[in-house]
Amino acid sequence: MNTVVHPHGWLPAKGYANGIFTIDGHLYIGGQIGWNAQQQFESDDFILQMRQTLQNIVAVLNAAGASVEDIVRLTWYVIDKREYLARQAEVGKAYRDIMGRHFPAMTMVVVSGLVEDRALLEIEATAVIFR
């Protein structure tokens, strides 16, 4: 049976699950954005939202008993390709600060917008956990 994964202290997800852990050891982390556990944005800066988004992914991983090294795939959705490219050095530093030097398969998609208007990016993850 599949198990819903929800970090302790987070407001409830409405209409989706933050994570689903399957019986075969896959953890599917729904698209995370740059808001905090109370579903509030603390910044409209791309790098700060990226940091929070990655921290949210780590929180879901931890709630499932997993770690960054279990991630096999990330899909990034960004609304401003130019900003992403212009801030590439900051992106790399922020990524390494949170994810270390673990680089799973990744895809980046440029989109015209996200459901939450203040969100500048959204990242979904897949992890494989052998218990």
C-alpha positions as CSV (number, residue, x, y, z in Angstrom):
1,M,0.0,0.0,0.0
2,N,1.2,3.5,-0.8
3,T,1.8,5.9,2.1
4,V,1.3,9.7,2.1
5,V,4.3,11.6,3.3
6,H,3.8,14.9,5.0
7,P,6.5,16.7,7.1
8,H,5.6,17.3,10.7
9,G,4.5,20.9,11.4
10,W,3.5,21.7,7.8
11,L,0.1,23.0,7.0
12,P,-2.0,20.4,5.2
13,A,-1.6,20.0,1.5
14,K,-4.9,20.8,-0.2
15,G,-5.8,18.6,-3.1
16,Y,-2.4,16.9,-3.4
17,A,0.2,15.0,-1.4
18,N,3.7,16.4,-0.7
19,G,5.0,12.9,-1.1
20,I,3.9,9.4,-1.9
21,F,6.0,6.4,-0.8
22,T,5.3,3.3,-2.7
23,I,5.6,-0.3,-1.6
24,D,8.4,-0.8,-4.1
25,G,10.6,1.9,-2.5
26,H,9.9,4.9,-4.7
27,L,9.3,8.2,-3.1
28,Y,7.5,10.7,-5.4
29,I,7.8,14.2,-4.2
30,G,5.1,16.6,-5.6
31,G,6.2,19.9,-7.0
32,Q,7.6,22.0,-4.2
33,I,7.8,25.8,-4.3
34,G,9.5,28.5,-2.4
35,W,7.1,28.9,0.5
36,N,7.6,27.8,4.1
37,A,5.8,25.2,6.2
38,Q,3.0,27.7,6.8
39,Q,2.6,28.1,3.0
40,Q,3.9,31.7,3.1
41,F,6.5,33.2,0.8
42,E,9.3,34.9,2.7
43,S,10.9,36.4,-0.4
44,D,10.3,37.2,-4.1
45,D,14.0,36.6,-4.9
46,F,14.7,33.7,-7.2
47,I,17.7,32.3,-5.2
48,L,15.9,32.5,-1.9
49,Q,12.9,30.8,-3.3
50,M,15.1,28.1,-4.8
51,R,16.8,27.5,-1.4
52,Q,13.4,27.2,0.3
53,T,12.1,24.9,-2.5
54,L,15.2,22.6,-2.1
55,Q,14.8,22.7,1.7
56,N,11.1,21.6,1.3
57,I,12.3,18.6,-0.8
58,V,14.7,17.7,1.9
59,A,11.9,18.0,4.5
60,V,9.8,15.5,2.6
61,L,12.7,13.2,2.1
62,N,13.4,13.3,5.9
63,A,9.8,12.7,6.7
64,A,10.0,9.5,4.6
65,G,13.2,8.4,6.3
66,A,15.3,9.2,3.2
67,S,18.1,11.5,2.3
68,V,19.4,13.6,-0.6
69,E,21.5,10.8,-1.8
70,D,18.3,8.8,-2.5
71,I,17.1,11.2,-5.1
72,V,17.4,9.8,-8.6
73,R,15.5,12.6,-10.6
74,L,14.6,16.3,-10.3
75,T,12.4,18.2,-12.6
76,W,12.6,22.0,-12.4
77,Y,10.0,24.4,-13.7
78,V,11.1,28.0,-13.9
79,I,9.2,31.0,-15.2
80,D,12.3,33.2,-16.1
81,K,15.0,31.4,-18.0
82,R,17.1,34.6,-18.2
83,E,17.2,35.1,-14.5
84,Y,18.2,31.4,-14.0
85,L,21.0,31.7,-16.5
86,A,22.2,35.1,-15.3
87,R,22.4,33.8,-11.7
88,Q,24.0,30.4,-12.5
89,A,26.9,30.8,-10.0
90,E,24.4,31.6,-7.2
91,V,22.2,28.7,-8.3
92,G,25.1,26.3,-8.1
93,K,26.2,27.5,-4.7
94,A,22.7,27.4,-3.3
95,Y,22.2,23.9,-4.7
96,R,25.4,22.6,-3.3
97,D,24.7,24.2,0.1
98,I,21.5,22.1,0.4
99,M,22.0,19.1,-1.8
100,G,25.7,18.7,-1.6
101,R,27.5,17.3,-4.6
102,H,24.6,14.8,-5.4
103,F,23.6,15.4,-9.0
104,P,20.7,13.1,-10.1
105,A,19.1,13.1,-13.5
106,M,17.6,16.6,-14.0
107,T,15.3,18.3,-16.4
108,M,14.5,22.0,-16.6
109,V,11.4,23.3,-18.2
110,V,10.6,27.0,-18.8
111,V,6.9,27.7,-18.1
112,S,4.7,30.8,-18.5
113,G,3.5,30.6,-14.9
114,L,2.8,28.4,-11.9
115,V,-0.4,27.9,-9.9
116,E,0.9,30.1,-7.0
117,D,1.4,33.5,-8.5
118,R,4.4,34.4,-6.3
119,A,6.2,31.1,-7.1
120,L,9.2,31.7,-9.3
121,L,10.1,28.0,-9.7
122,E,8.7,24.6,-8.8
123,I,10.8,21.4,-8.4
124,E,9.5,17.8,-8.2
125,A,11.7,14.9,-7.2
126,T,11.8,11.1,-7.3
127,A,13.8,9.1,-4.8
128,V,14.4,5.3,-4.5
129,I,14.7,4.0,-1.0
130,F,15.7,0.5,-0.1
131,R,14.8,-0.3,3.5
